[in-house]
């Protein structure tokens, strides 16, 4: 499984892929973010390769619009002089955006109260929309099932009054949706790569507070992390 990222021009992507192919690298699947150039360019080099869009980047894109929907609602509350409600939404904004499978018991209790308080508002709609997304991406067993759920959601009307939710729905209805759910058709493929996780670890170990002042120390720590995380502490 190869992760390809960090290129900004189609020519640069194609050039890099050609170099990999010339080295004898012949991946059967690839996970990357959903920059439009990737599927077309990668298939020029490996026509039969299986493509999966990284789930982290999918949700990152979606959450941007969900967050902005909440921020717009806060601005509306400010204009109405409802500082109490405005402060409450700000206090719980990350809880509202948190993945449902990571909600704690306390989260569930607070979310239930928020739904009652903000029934009929964008707060409730964002939470319902998140539940629908969870149903599509986490509870579907096949690609066909995910398509059925997505299409059913697209026929609903309750989300149409929100410009931000319309943007998310348009994103889901894009032809690239097929690459968002590849993992449902081939369970050998994870829906996310490890690149963002490794980048996060690297940023942490670069920090002076960890005490790594030379490159060798940072690299040694990263190797130990990989052995612990992916090899369960067992050396090959």
Beta strands, then each sheet from edge to edge (+ up, - down):
strand 1: 2-3
strand 2: 29-32
strand 3: 50-53
sheet 1: 1+ 2+ 3+
end
